[in-house]
Amino acid sequence: MDLQERRQLDAARAREQVAKVKARARPWRAIFALVVAVIAAAVSIQARIVANLPEPARNDRLLGSLGRSGNLALAYGAAVVFFLLASVGTIGLGNKAREVLLPKLGYAHSEVVRFAIVVAGLLATVIITLQLFDIAVTQLVVGGAVTGVIVGIAAQQSLANVFSGIILLSARPFRVGDRIGIRSGALSGLLEGTVTEISLTYVLLETASGPLHVPNSQVLAAAVGPAGALPPPPAPGTPPAGAASSPDGQEAPPEDKKAAPAGQEATAAAEADSSAPAQPQAADPQVAQRDAGRQPS
């Protein structure tokens, strides 16, 4: 090993050590950011309180020398610092939670935990920041509710996929690596493949024709089972089970169970009378005696 190769090896080891130190220090940076954000929020609240005090009482406070305008500027600046640091700390904690849970729960479940932490943290950060800016949150909540309804209607399909993905990750009807079959009318038949990924929006199947992304909402509404367990869909033109068919393969017409019209009933009764054998008529007694007298003795 020459000197240049040794230097390259030492540089690679140094970079590896630096990466390990950064990975260990990452959660502490997020925690430090959150601590500084809390301090900034406290400074913002104190500056606003001092700014709202009358002139004699303001001079007795620690920040009274800044005056009303100076305290308001400090309050707004500290609120901005709180928002930035709290957002950075929340995202950092979410990423660290995903890294810790990834070997135990897998990518899909760890991503759900990260998503929940980030959403909850950012929502709390926004609400506290609005309070620091002395903005009425009630009106914004009402406006946000209306906006949320509009956005929910506009992004109905996307939100359905996200919530369906959360249900699939919680119920776990299948796991990554399972070979499954999915049958649904919306998917136009039967899909079979190996599950390679379960995300918040799609299920990735490795089929014979290549990778296929199936929306989570369609998977949740479909019949799912092991590959080969689901019967294939019937071929086009195949009569349903139990349907009667004629000898030439055509479906027999249904029996007419309605009553026949009155004219047809009369015709049928006349045909029945004509086909019946004639009944012998009773003979007249006088004609019978005359015929008997004419007979030769």
Backbone as numpy.savetxt, mean C-alpha at the origin, in Angstrom:
# Nx Ny Nz CAx CAy CAz Cx Cy Cz
58.44 -6.85 -1.63 57.59 -5.65 -1.63 58.47 -4.40 -1.63
58.29 -3.56 -2.64 59.11 -2.36 -2.73 58.51 -1.25 -1.88
59.17 -0.09 -1.90 58.77 1.03 -1.05 57.44 1.61 -1.50
57.17 1.68 -2.80 55.92 2.24 -3.31 54.72 1.38 -2.92
54.85 0.08 -3.04 53.77 -0.81 -2.65 53.49 -0.72 -1.15
54.56 -0.58 -0.37 54.36 -0.46 1.08 53.62 0.83 1.43
53.95 1.90 0.74 53.26 3.16 0.98 51.79 3.06 0.60
51.50 2.39 -0.52 50.10 2.21 -0.92 49.33 1.37 0.10
50.00 0.33 0.62 49.35 -0.51 1.62 49.09 0.27 2.91
50.05 1.08 3.31 49.86 1.90 4.52 48.74 2.93 4.33
48.68 3.49 3.13 47.61 4.47 2.85 46.25 3.80 2.89
46.14 2.57 2.35 44.87 1.86 2.39 44.46 1.53 3.82
45.42 1.13 4.64 45.11 0.85 6.05 44.68 2.12 6.77
45.35 3.22 6.47 44.97 4.49 7.11 43.56 4.90 6.72
43.22 4.73 5.44 41.85 5.08 5.02 40.83 4.18 5.69
41.18 2.92 5.86 40.26 2.00 6.55 40.06 2.40 8.00
41.15 2.79 8.67 41.03 3.22 10.06 40.21 4.50 10.18
40.39 5.43 9.24 39.62 6.67 9.25 38.14 6.39 9.04
37.84 5.44 8.13 36.44 5.10 7.89 35.80 4.48 9.14
36.57 3.65 9.86 36.03 3.06 11.09 35.78 4.12 12.15
36.71 5.08 12.27 36.54 6.14 13.26 35.33 7.01 12.92
35.16 7.31 11.63 34.01 8.12 11.21 32.70 7.37 11.49
32.70 6.05 11.23 31.49 5.27 11.48 31.14 5.25 12.96
32.17 5.19 13.82 31.91 5.21 15.26 31.48 6.59 15.74
32.03 7.63 15.13 31.72 8.99 15.56 30.43 9.51 14.98
29.87 8.83 13.99 28.67 9.34 13.33 27.49 9.51 14.29
27.16 8.51 15.12 26.02 8.74 16.03 26.29 9.84 17.04
27.56 10.00 17.47 27.87 11.06 18.42 27.71 12.43 17.78
27.99 12.52 16.49 27.77 13.80 15.80 26.29 14.14 15.76
25.46 13.14 15.51 24.02 13.39 15.50 23.51 13.78 16.88
24.01 13.10 17.91 23.59 13.44 19.27 24.07 14.84 19.64
25.30 15.18 19.27 25.82 16.52 19.55 25.01 17.59 18.83
24.60 17.30 17.59 23.77 18.25 16.85 22.43 18.47 17.55
21.84 17.40 18.07 20.56 17.54 18.77 20.71 18.32 20.07
21.84 18.10 20.77 22.06 18.85 22.02 22.22 20.34 21.74
22.99 20.67 20.71 23.16 22.08 20.35 21.84 22.68 19.87
21.01 21.88 19.19 19.71 22.36 18.75 18.82 22.70 19.94
18.86 21.89 20.98 18.07 22.18 22.18 18.56 23.48 22.83
19.88 23.67 22.88 20.42 24.90 23.45 19.98 26.12 22.62
20.00 25.97 21.28 19.56 27.06 20.42 18.09 27.38 20.64
17.26 26.36 20.84 15.84 26.60 21.11 15.65 27.35 22.43
16.44 26.97 23.43 16.34 27.67 24.73 16.76 29.13 24.59
17.83 29.39 23.83 18.28 30.77 23.62 17.21 31.57 22.88
16.59 30.95 21.88 15.54 31.64 21.12 14.36 32.01 22.02
13.96 31.10 22.88 12.83 31.38 23.78 13.19 32.51 24.75
14.42 32.44 25.31 14.82 33.48 26.26 14.94 34.84 25.58
15.47 34.89 24.38 15.60 36.16 23.66 14.24 36.76 23.35
13.28 35.94 22.99 11.95 36.46 22.70 11.28 36.97 23.98
11.49 36.28 25.08 10.91 36.76 26.35 11.49 38.12 26.72
12.79 38.26 26.57 13.44 39.53 26.91 12.98 40.65 25.97
12.79 40.30 24.68 12.37 41.31 23.72 10.96 41.82 24.02
10.11 41.01 24.60 8.73 41.42 24.89 8.60 42.13 26.24
9.66 42.22 27.01 9.59 42.90 28.30 9.65 44.41 28.11
9.09 45.17 29.06 9.23 46.64 28.99 10.68 47.06 29.22
10.96 48.31 28.91 12.34 48.81 28.92 13.00 48.68 30.29
12.39 49.08 31.40 13.10 48.96 32.69 13.40 47.52 33.07
12.43 46.64 32.87 12.66 45.24 33.24 13.63 44.54 32.29
13.72 45.00 31.05 14.61 44.37 30.08 16.07 44.61 30.42
16.34 45.77 31.00 17.74 46.11 31.30 18.32 45.24 32.40
17.47 44.65 33.24 17.96 43.80 34.33 18.27 42.38 33.87
17.92 42.02 32.68 18.16 40.67 32.18 19.54 40.56 31.54
19.94 39.31 31.32 21.26 39.04 30.75 21.38 39.56 29.33
20.33 39.41 28.55 20.34 39.83 27.15 19.70 41.20 26.96
19.51 41.93 28.06 18.85 43.23 27.95 19.67 44.25 27.20
20.97 44.12 27.20 21.81 45.10 26.50 21.64 45.06 24.99
21.11 43.99 24.47 20.90 43.89 23.01 19.71 44.71 22.55
18.82 45.06 23.44 17.64 45.82 23.04 16.58 44.90 22.43
15.47 45.52 22.08 14.36 44.73 21.52 14.71 44.17 20.15
15.23 44.98 19.28 15.56 44.50 17.93 16.66 43.45 17.96
17.65 43.64 18.82 18.72 42.65 18.92 18.23 41.31 19.45
17.35 41.35 20.43 16.81 40.10 20.97 15.92 39.39 19.96
15.15 40.14 19.17 14.32 39.50 18.14 15.19 38.86 17.07
16.27 39.56 16.68 17.18 38.97 15.70 17.83 37.71 16.25
18.21 37.74 17.53 18.81 36.56 18.15 17.80 35.41 18.22
16.55 35.76 18.53 15.52 34.71 18.62 15.30 34.04 17.27
15.22 34.84 16.21 15.01 34.26 14.88 16.23 33.46 14.41
17.42 34.00 14.67 18.62 33.27 14.28 18.78 31.95 15.01
18.49 31.96 16.32 18.57 30.72 17.09 17.53 29.72 16.63
16.36 30.20 16.19 15.33 29.29 15.68 15.78 28.62 14.38
16.44 29.39 13.51 16.96 28.81 12.27 18.03 27.77 12.57
18.92 28.10 13.52 19.97 27.14 13.91 19.34 25.86 14.48
18.31 26.03 15.29 17.63 24.85 15.84 17.07 23.98 14.72
16.42 24.60 13.74 15.82 23.82 12.66 16.88 23.04 11.88
18.00 23.67 11.56 19.05 23.00 10.78 19.69 21.86 11.57
20.08 22.15 12.82 20.75 21.13 13.61 19.82 19.98 13.98
18.57 20.29 14.29 17.63 19.22 14.62 17.36 18.34 13.41
17.28 18.93 12.23 17.06 18.13 11.03 18.26 17.22 10.75
19.47 17.78 10.87 20.68 16.97 10.65 20.77 15.85 11.68
20.51 16.17 12.95 20.58 15.13 13.98 19.54 14.04 13.79
18.33 14.42 13.39 17.28 13.43 13.17 17.64 12.49 12.02
18.10 13.03 10.92 18.48 12.19 9.79 19.66 11.30 10.15
20.62 11.84 10.91 21.76 11.02 11.32 21.36 9.87 12.23
20.46 10.12 13.18 19.99 9.04 14.05 19.21 7.99 13.27
18.41 8.43 12.28 17.69 7.46 11.45 18.62 6.58 10.66
19.68 7.17 10.09 20.65 6.38 9.34 21.41 5.41 10.25
21.75 5.86 11.44 22.45 4.97 12.37 21.55 3.83 12.82
20.28 4.11 13.05 19.35 3.04 13.42 19.24 2.00 12.31
19.23 2.45 11.07 19.18 1.49 9.96 20.44 0.64 9.90
21.61 1.24 10.14 22.85 0.47 10.11 22.89 -0.57 11.23
22.38 -0.21 12.40 22.41 -1.15 13.52 21.43 -2.30 13.31
20.24 -1.99 12.77 19.21 -3.01 12.61 19.33 -3.81 11.32
20.19 -3.37 10.40 20.29 -4.05 9.11 20.71 -5.51 9.22
21.72 -5.88 10.02 22.08 -7.31 10.10 21.01 -8.17 10.75
20.17 -7.58 11.61 19.18 -8.38 12.34 17.84 -8.45 11.62
17.38 -7.33 11.09 16.04 -7.27 10.51 16.04 -7.27 8.99
17.16 -7.02 8.36 17.18 -6.93 6.90 16.96 -5.50 6.44
17.16 -5.30 5.15 17.09 -3.94 4.60 15.68 -3.36 4.68
14.67 -4.17 4.37 13.31 -3.64 4.30 12.84 -3.14 5.66
12.97 -3.97 6.70 12.48 -3.58 8.01 13.31 -2.44 8.61
14.61 -2.47 8.41 15.44 -1.38 8.91 15.12 -0.07 8.20
14.75 -0.14 6.93 14.35 1.07 6.21 13.04 1.63 6.75
12.13 0.76 7.16 10.88 1.23 7.76 11.16 1.95 9.08
12.06 1.41 9.90 12.40 2.06 11.16 13.05 3.42 10.90
13.95 3.48 9.94 14.59 4.76 9.60 13.54 5.76 9.12
12.64 5.32 8.29 11.60 6.22 7.77 10.73 6.76 8.89
10.36 5.91 9.85 9.52 6.35 10.97 10.26 7.37 11.84
11.55 7.12 12.11 12.32 8.05 12.94 12.46 9.41 12.25
12.78 9.38 10.97 12.98 10.64 10.24 11.68 11.44 10.15
10.57 10.76 9.85 9.29 11.48 9.72 8.87 12.08 11.05
8.95 11.29 12.13 8.55 11.80 13.44 9.46 12.95 13.89
10.77 12.80 13.69 11.70 13.84 14.10 11.52 15.14 13.31
11.35 15.02 11.99 11.17 16.23 11.18 9.84 16.92 11.49
8.81 16.13 11.76 7.53 16.74 12.11 7.62 17.51 13.42
8.27 16.91 14.43 8.46 17.62 15.70 9.34 18.85 15.51
10.36 18.75 14.66 11.24 19.90 14.40 10.48 21.06 13.77
9.63 20.76 12.81 8.86 21.81 12.14 7.90 22.50 13.12
7.22 21.71 13.96 6.26 22.29 14.91 6.98 23.18 15.92
8.12 22.72 16.46 8.86 23.53 17.44 9.41 24.79 16.78
9.89 24.68 15.55 10.41 25.86 14.85 9.32 26.90 14.63
8.13 26.46 14.28 7.02 27.41 14.12 6.68 28.09 15.44
6.75 27.36 16.53 6.52 27.97 17.84 7.60 28.99 18.17
8.85 28.70 17.80 9.92 29.65 18.06 9.77 30.92 17.23
9.20 30.82 16.05 8.95 31.99 15.23 7.65 32.69 15.61
7.00 32.21 16.65 5.75 32.81 17.15 4.66 32.80 16.07
4.56 31.68 15.37 3.54 31.50 14.33 2.46 30.60 14.91
1.20 30.99 14.72 0.07 30.21 15.23 0.03 28.85 14.53
0.24 27.82 15.29 0.29 26.48 14.71 -1.11 25.97 14.38
-2.13 26.48 15.11 -3.49 25.97 14.89 -3.96 26.22 13.47
-3.74 27.44 12.99 -4.16 27.74 11.62 -3.38 26.92 10.61
-2.10 26.72 10.89 -1.31 25.91 9.97 -1.74 24.45 9.99
-2.16 23.98 11.16 -2.63 22.60 11.24 -3.89 22.41 10.40
-4.82 23.39 10.49 -6.03 23.31 9.67 -5.69 23.36 8.19
-4.82 24.33 7.83 -4.39 24.40 6.43 -3.64 23.16 6.00
-2.82 22.61 6.90 -2.10 21.38 6.57 -3.03 20.19 6.40
-4.12 20.17 7.18 -5.08 19.08 7.02 -5.76 19.14 5.65
-6.14 20.35 5.25 -6.75 20.50 3.91 -5.74 20.14 2.83
-4.51 20.62 2.98 -3.47 20.28 2.00 -3.20 18.78 1.99
-3.22 18.17 3.18 -3.00 16.73 3.24 -4.08 15.94 2.52
-5.32 16.40 2.64 -6.41 15.72 1.93 -6.21 15.82 0.42
-5.84 17.04 -0.04 -5.63 17.23 -1.48 -4.46 16.38 -1.97
-3.37 16.41 -1.22 -2.20 15.60 -1.61 -2.52 14.12 -1.55
-3.31 13.71 -0.54 -3.68 12.30 -0.44 -4.50 11.82 -1.61
-5.41 12.68 -2.08 -6.20 12.30 -3.25 -5.32 12.25 -4.49
-4.41 13.22 -4.61 -3.55 13.25 -5.80 -2.56 12.09 -5.80
-2.04 11.73 -4.63 -1.05 10.66 -4.55 -1.65 9.40 -3.93
-2.88 9.11 -4.28 -3.58 7.97 -3.69 -2.87 6.65 -3.99
-2.44 6.47 -5.24 -1.80 5.22 -5.61 -0.46 5.05 -4.92
0.30 6.13 -4.85 1.61 6.05 -4.19 1.47 5.76 -2.70
0.52 6.46 -2.05 0.30 6.21 -0.63 -0.22 4.80 -0.38
-1.06 4.30 -1.29 -1.55 2.92 -1.15 -0.39 1.94 -1.22
0.58 2.18 -2.10 1.74 1.30 -2.19 2.57 1.36 -0.91
2.72 2.58 -0.35 3.53 2.72 0.86 2.89 1.99 2.04
1.59 2.22 2.27 0.92 1.56 3.39 0.82 0.05 3.17
0.64 -0.36 1.92 0.64 -1.79 1.64 2.00 -2.41 1.91
3.06 -1.65 1.59 4.41 -2.14 1.89 4.64 -2.30 3.38
4.12 -1.36 4.18 4.26 -1.48 5.64 3.52 -2.71 6.15
2.32 -2.96 5.61 1.56 -4.15 6.03 2.28 -5.43 5.61
2.82 -5.46 4.41 3.55 -6.65 3.96 4.79 -6.90 4.81
5.48 -5.84 5.18 6.66 -6.01 6.02 6.30 -6.44 7.44
5.10 -6.07 7.89 4.66 -6.47 9.24 4.10 -7.88 9.24
3.22 -8.18 8.29 2.59 -9.51 8.24 3.56 -10.58 7.73
4.43 -10.21 6.81 5.46 -11.10 6.25 4.85 -12.38 5.68
3.97 -12.27 4.67 3.47 -13.50 4.03 4.54 -14.24 3.24
5.60 -13.56 2.91 6.75 -14.19 2.24 7.99 -13.38 2.60
9.13 -13.97 2.34 10.40 -13.33 2.67 11.29 -13.29 1.44
12.37 -12.55 1.59 13.34 -12.46 0.50 13.98 -13.84 0.31
13.99 -14.30 -0.93 14.52 -15.62 -1.24 13.45 -16.66 -1.49
12.20 -16.39 -1.10 11.11 -17.34 -1.34 10.68 -17.28 -2.80
10.34 -18.44 -3.33 9.78 -18.51 -4.68 8.27 -18.59 -4.54
7.57 -17.59 -5.04 6.14 -17.45 -4.81 5.41 -17.30 -6.13
4.10 -17.42 -6.04 3.21 -17.16 -7.16 2.18 -16.13 -6.74
1.89 -15.19 -7.62 0.93 -14.12 -7.36 -0.12 -14.17 -8.44
-1.39 -14.33 -8.03 -2.49 -14.39 -8.99 -3.47 -13.28 -8.67
-3.71 -12.43 -9.65 -4.63 -11.31 -9.49 -5.16 -10.92 -10.85
-6.42 -10.48 -10.85 -7.01 -10.03 -12.10 -6.35 -8.76 -12.62
-5.92 -7.89 -11.70 -5.26 -6.67 -12.14 -3.91 -6.93 -12.77
-3.30 -8.06 -12.43 -2.00 -8.42 -12.99 -2.13 -9.30 -14.22
-3.36 -9.57 -14.66 -3.62 -10.33 -15.89 -3.07 -11.75 -15.82
-3.35 -12.42 -14.70 -2.98 -13.83 -14.65 -2.09 -14.16 -13.47
-1.20 -15.14 -13.69 -0.35 -15.69 -12.64 1.09 -15.27 -12.88
1.73 -14.76 -11.82 3.14 -14.39 -11.86 3.89 -15.27 -10.87
4.99 -15.85 -11.31 5.81 -16.68 -10.46 7.25 -16.21 -10.56
7.91 -16.18 -9.41 9.30 -15.75 -9.38 9.85 -15.80 -7.98
11.11 -15.46 -7.85 11.80 -15.44 -6.57 11.86 -14.01 -6.04
11.48 -13.83 -4.79 11.49 -12.51 -4.18 12.93 -12.11 -3.88
13.37 -11.01 -4.47 14.73 -10.51 -4.24 14.75 -9.24 -3.40
13.62 -8.53 -3.31 13.59 -7.30 -2.51 12.15 -6.94 -2.19
11.93 -6.44 -0.96 10.63 -5.93 -0.52 10.85 -4.51 -0.03
10.41 -3.54 -0.79 10.58 -2.14 -0.42 9.24 -1.56 -0.01
9.20 -0.25 0.23 7.97 0.41 0.64 7.01 0.62 -0.52
7.46 0.45 -1.75 6.59 0.71 -2.90 6.44 -0.50 -3.81
7.47 -1.33 -3.94 7.42 -2.43 -4.89 7.98 -3.70 -4.26
7.55 -4.83 -4.85 8.14 -6.14 -4.57 8.88 -6.56 -5.84
10.16 -6.83 -5.71 10.98 -7.19 -6.86 11.02 -8.70 -6.99
10.54 -9.21 -8.13 10.52 -10.64 -8.43 11.52 -10.93 -9.54
12.27 -11.99 -9.35 13.17 -12.46 -10.40 12.47 -13.61 -11.12
11.92 -13.31 -12.30 11.17 -14.28 -13.08 12.03 -14.86 -14.19
11.43 -15.79 -14.94 12.16 -16.39 -16.05 12.45 -15.39 -17.15
11.62 -14.35 -17.24 11.81 -13.33 -18.27 12.67 -12.16 -17.79
13.08 -12.16 -16.51 13.89 -11.08 -15.98 13.27 -10.48 -14.73
13.89 -9.47 -14.15 13.35 -8.84 -12.94 12.04 -8.11 -13.23
11.14 -8.17 -12.26 9.81 -7.57 -12.41 9.44 -6.87 -11.12
9.07 -5.59 -11.21 8.61 -4.80 -10.06 7.09 -4.86 -10.00
6.56 -5.39 -8.89 5.12 -5.50 -8.69 4.72 -4.51 -7.60
3.73 -3.64 -7.85 3.30 -2.69 -6.81 2.78 -3.41 -5.56
3.08 -2.84 -4.41 2.68 -3.47 -3.16 1.16 -3.56 -3.01
0.44 -2.56 -3.51 -1.01 -2.60 -3.39 -1.60 -3.77 -4.17
-1.02 -4.10 -5.32 -1.50 -5.24 -6.10 -1.14 -6.56 -5.42
0.02 -6.62 -4.80 0.41 -7.84 -4.08 -0.48 -8.08 -2.89
-0.82 -7.01 -2.16 -1.66 -7.16 -0.97 -3.07 -7.60 -1.34
-3.56 -7.19 -2.52 -4.92 -7.55 -2.94 -4.97 -8.84 -3.74
-3.84 -9.51 -3.93 -3.79 -10.71 -4.76 -3.69 -11.95 -3.87
-3.89 -13.11 -4.51 -3.68 -14.39 -3.85 -2.21 -14.77 -4.00
-1.54 -14.98 -2.86 -0.10 -15.23 -2.84 0.14 -16.58 -2.19
1.01 -17.38 -2.78 1.35 -18.69 -2.24 2.65 -19.18 -2.84
3.09 -20.34 -2.40 4.31 -20.89 -2.99 4.14 -21.15 -4.49
5.24 -21.14 -5.20 5.19 -21.36 -6.65 4.64 -22.75 -6.94
3.64 -22.82 -7.81 3.01 -24.08 -8.17 1.78 -24.40 -7.36
1.55 -23.67 -6.26 0.38 -23.96 -5.43 -0.88 -23.32 -5.99
-0.76 -22.23 -6.70 -1.92 -21.55 -7.25 -2.27 -22.13 -8.61
-3.55 -22.44 -8.86 -3.93 -22.98 -10.17 -3.81 -21.90 -11.24
-3.44 -22.29 -12.46 -3.33 -21.30 -13.53 -4.71 -20.81 -13.93
-4.80 -19.63 -14.51 -6.11 -19.11 -14.94 -6.66 -19.94 -16.09
-8.01 -20.07 -16.23 -8.59 -20.86 -17.31 -8.29 -20.24 -18.67
-8.16 -21.13 -19.67 -7.88 -20.66 -21.01 -9.09 -19.92 -21.58
-8.88 -19.00 -22.51 -10.02 -18.28 -23.11 -10.95 -19.22 -23.85
-12.27 -19.05 -23.67 -13.26 -19.89 -24.33 -13.61 -21.14 -23.57
-12.94 -21.41 -22.44 -13.24 -22.59 -21.66 -14.48 -22.34 -20.82
-15.54 -23.23 -20.92 -16.75 -23.01 -20.13 -16.46 -23.21 -18.66
-17.17 -22.57 -17.80 -16.96 -22.75 -16.37 -17.33 -24.15 -15.94
-16.77 -24.53 -14.79 -17.02 -25.87 -14.27 -18.50 -26.06 -13.96
-19.07 -27.23 -14.38 -20.47 -27.53 -14.13 -21.41 -27.06 -15.22
-20.92 -26.37 -16.23 -21.78 -25.89 -17.30 -22.06 -27.03 -18.28
-23.36 -27.23 -18.69 -23.73 -28.29 -19.63 -23.34 -27.88 -21.03
-22.96 -28.87 -21.84 -22.55 -28.60 -23.21 -23.19 -29.62 -24.12
-23.40 -29.23 -25.37 -24.01 -30.09 -26.37 -22.97 -31.04 -26.96
-23.37 -32.09 -27.72 -22.40 -33.04 -28.28 -21.39 -32.38 -29.18
-21.73 -31.33 -29.89 -20.77 -30.71 -30.80 -19.85 -29.73 -30.10
-19.90 -29.67 -28.75 -18.98 -28.84 -28.00 -19.53 -27.48 -27.66
-20.69 -27.10 -28.18 -21.27 -25.81 -27.88 -22.10 -25.91 -26.61
-22.17 -24.79 -25.96 -22.91 -24.76 -24.69 -24.40 -24.87 -24.96
-25.06 -25.74 -24.21 -26.49 -25.96 -24.40 -27.26 -24.74 -23.92
-28.31 -24.35 -24.63 -29.09 -23.18 -24.20 -29.83 -23.50 -22.92
-30.04 -22.54 -22.10 -30.75 -22.78 -20.83 -32.21 -23.10 -21.09
-32.75 -23.89 -20.17 -34.15 -24.28 -20.29 -35.04 -23.09 -20.00
-36.11 -23.00 -20.84 -37.06 -21.91 -20.66 -38.09 -22.33 -19.63
-38.01 -21.68 -18.48 -38.92 -22.05 -17.40 -40.14 -21.15 -17.33
-40.31 -20.27 -18.32 -41.48 -19.41 -18.29 -42.70 -20.13 -18.84
-43.85 -19.70 -18.44 -45.09 -20.31 -18.91 -45.31 -20.00 -20.37
-45.85 -20.97 -21.12 -46.12 -20.78 -22.54 -47.29 -19.83 -22.71
-47.38 -19.13 -23.84 -48.51 -18.23 -24.07 -49.83 -18.99 -24.17
-50.94 -18.26 -24.07 -52.27 -18.89 -24.08 -52.57 -19.55 -25.42
-52.17 -18.94 -26.55 -52.40 -19.54 -27.87 -51.69 -20.87 -28.03
-50.44 -20.96 -27.53 -49.72 -22.22 -27.61 -50.38 -23.29 -26.75
-50.92 -22.89 -25.59 -51.61 -23.88 -24.74 -52.85 -24.41 -25.45
-53.60 -23.51 -26.12 -54.80 -23.97 -26.84 -54.42 -24.91 -27.99
-53.39 -24.60 -28.73 -52.94 -25.48 -29.83 -52.51 -26.83 -29.30
-51.80 -26.83 -28.20 -51.37 -28.10 -27.63 -52.56 -28.92 -27.16
-53.59 -28.27 -26.60 -54.78 -29.01 -26.16 -55.53 -29.60 -27.35
-55.61 -28.85 -28.46 -56.31 -29.37 -29.65 -55.57 -30.56 -30.23
-54.23 -30.48 -30.28 -53.46 -31.61 -30.79 -53.63 -32.83 -29.91
-53.75 -32.61 -28.62 -53.94 -33.75 -27.71 -55.31 -34.38 -27.93
-56.36 -33.58 -28.21 -57.70 -34.13 -28.45 -57.75 -34.90 -29.76
-57.06 -34.38 -30.79 -57.10 -35.08 -32.08 -56.33 -36.38 -32.05
-55.31 -36.42 -31.24 -54.52 -37.66 -31.17 -55.16 -38.70 -30.27
-56.10 -38.32 -29.43 -56.74 -39.29 -28.54 -57.68 -40.18 -29.34
-57.87 -41.49 -29.03 -58.78 -42.39 -29.74 -60.24 -41.98 -29.56
-61.05 -42.18 -30.63 -62.48 -41.79 -30.61 -63.26 -42.69 -29.67
-64.10 -42.11 -28.87 -64.94 -42.85 -27.94 -66.20 -43.33 -28.66
-66.66 -44.57 -28.50 -67.90 -45.07 -29.15 -69.12 -44.34 -28.60
-70.07 -43.97 -29.57 -71.27 -43.24 -29.17 -72.39 -44.23 -28.80
-73.20 -43.81 -27.87 -74.33 -44.69 -27.43 -75.38 -44.84 -28.56
-75.88 -46.08 -28.82 -76.85 -46.34 -29.92 -78.27 -45.96 -29.50
-79.10 -45.51 -30.52 -80.50 -45.16 -30.28 -81.32 -46.43 -30.11
-82.23 -46.60 -29.12 -83.00 -47.85 -28.92 -83.94 -48.17 -30.09
-84.60 -47.19 -30.71 -85.53 -47.46 -31.81 -84.80 -47.96 -33.04
-83.67 -47.33 -33.33 -82.91 -47.81 -34.49 -82.42 -49.21 -34.26
-82.07 -49.53 -33.04 -81.58 -50.88 -32.75 -82.68 -51.91 -32.92
-83.94 -51.60 -32.53 -85.04 -52.56 -32.71 -85.37 -52.74 -34.18
-85.39 -51.66 -35.00 -85.68 -51.77 -36.42 -84.63 -52.61 -37.13
-83.37 -52.40 -36.75 -82.31 -53.19 -37.37 -82.44 -54.65 -36.97
-82.87 -54.89 -35.75 -83.03 -56.28 -35.30 -84.14 -56.98 -36.04
-85.31 -56.22 -36.41 -86.42 -56.81 -37.14 -86.05 -57.11 -38.58
-85.18 -56.39 -39.16 -84.79 -56.61 -40.56 -83.81 -57.78 -40.71
-83.28 -58.22 -39.61 -82.34 -59.34 -39.73 -83.09 -60.62 -40.08
-82.61 -61.43 -40.99 -83.29 -62.70 -41.37 -83.32 -63.64 -40.19
-84.35 -64.35 -40.08 -84.52 -65.29 -39.00 -83.70 -66.54 -39.26
